[in-house]
């Protein structure tokens, strides 16, 4: 029964999504759900379309939000009752997994802060072989809480030394 349910899900998700709207920059991620979640974080770095350099709290918040979006993707696959993710790539190949390393390797993350989390998971997988989902969730949560502390006017150096 479970296999037949999985087969029906695979059949439904094979439909081609509508093409994304034309934009000046590349999509942040190849998968539709993540693209919609992370679309506002941009892949163009610190410069806007006019060439103005952005810095400070705005960029820090965008970086934290991008990391939280990556963590939210793998969060539901954590643990013994974690959900499987069905990933469909550009050519239609389907992968069903609940392994955080596999999920993150299949994502095409372009945001610099998001890439750091993907590299963190790859390093965790290479060195230990397990715990990729946990390390991504932990790092994203530490970043979120650090951003809250910066918002309370605590200097980033003090936060780093506290971690």
N, C-alpha and C positions, 0 to 999 in steps of 0.2 A: 504494500500500500504506500509506504514511504517513497519507494523508487518511482511509482507511478505519479505521485504528487510532485516529485522532483522533476520528472520528465515533463509534466505539464508546465511547471515554472520555467523550465529551460525553453520550451516552445514559445511561451509568451514573451520572454525577454529577448528572443532572437529578432524581433521586429526592429527595423532600423529606426533610430530616433530621428526626429526632424533635425535638419542641419542647424548648427548654432548661428546666431546672427553675425553678420560681417563685423569684425572688429579690427582695430589696428594691431593689437597684440595677439599672441598665440593663446589658446586656452590653457588654463593652469593644469588641467588634468585630462586624460583621455576618456575618462568614464563620466557619463552624464550627471550622476548624482553629485559627484565631487566637483564637477565643473560648475554646477549651479551653486553649490555650497561655498566654493572658494572664488567665484567669479569677481567679487568685489575687492579681492586682495591683490589683483594685478600680478603680472609677471614681468613688469618693466623696470623693476628696481626702485631706486629712490627718486627718479626724475618723472615729472608729469609730462603730459603731451606738449606743453609749452616749453619744456626744458627747465622748469623751476625745480630746485632741489628741495625735497621735503625731509624734515628731520623732527626729532623730539617725540612727544607723546603720541602723535598721530601714527607715525611709522611704527613705534613700539607696539601700539595697540593692534595695528594691522598684522604685525609679525606674530603676536600672541594668538590672534584670531585664526590665522592660517594654521598654526600648530594645533590649536584646539579642533579645527576642522579635520585635520589628519587623524588626531586621536579619537574623535567621535566616529570615524569610519571603522576603526579597528576595535573600539571599546566593546561593542556588542558581541564580538567573537571571543571574548576572554572567558576562560574558565571551562569547567566540565559541561555546563549547559549553554555554552556560547553558540551563537547562531552561525550557520554557514553563510558565506557571501558568494553570490554568483556574479562573476566578472565577465563581461563580454568585451573583447578588444575590437579594434577598428575593422578587422577582416572577418569578424563573426565567431572566432574561437571562444568557447565558453570554458571557464575554470570555476569549479565549485570548491571552496576551501574555507577553513576557519583559522588557518595559520597566518598570524600577523605578518611574518616575513614575506610570505608569498603574496599577500594582499598588497603590501607596500611596494614590493618589487614590480608588480604589475601596474601600479599607478604611475602616470607620467606627470610627476609634480614639477612645476617650474618655479614656484615661489621659493626664494632662497631659504627662508626659515623652515618651510615645509621640507625642503631637500635635506636640511640638517637632521630632521627627525628620521627621514628615510635612511640616511647614512648611519645614524645612531642605531637603528634597528638592524641594518646590515652588519655593523661591527659587533653588535650583541650576538647575532646569529653566528658570525664567524668565530668569535672568541669562546662563547659558552654553548651555543647551539640551541638555546631555549630562552624564553623570557622576552621576546621581541615586542609582543603586544604590551606587556607590563611596563617595559622601559619607556615606550612611547607615551603611554597614558601618564606615567609618573612625571616624565619630563614636561609634558604639556601642562599638567596641573601645577607643577612648580613655576613654570613661566606665567601662568594665569595669576597665581597668588603673588608672585613678585611684581607683576604689573599693578595689582591692587595696592601693594605696599608703596610703589613709586607714586601712585595716585594720591597716597596719604602723605606725600612729601618726605619719604624716607629715601636717603641717597642710595643709588644702585650699588655703590661699593659696600655699604653696610649690609645690604641684602645679600650680596655675594658672600661676604664673610660669614654671615649667619647660616648660609646653606652649606 
